[in-house]
């Protein structure tokens, strides 16, 4: 996502960790998987690598990206549901 080779100062790492924890806490417990957290972290890293430092902006960008690519069963038409 563009963060390859980026170097982050310890203060920024603490900020990104706090943003990740806050963003994950906003998700329903069933969606707080390691996969979803990794996706959130990836977006936080990418935004931070582009220079973003505002925690609210980082969190919104990360959660928006995860919501856009997450597929829930209620988004699938009844005809396509296996159960």
Secondary structure, 3 states (H helix, E strand, C coil): CCCCCCCCCHHHHHHHHHHHHHHHHHCCHHHCCHHHHHHHHHHHHHHHHCCCCCHHHHHHHHHHHHHHHCCCHHHCCCCCCCC
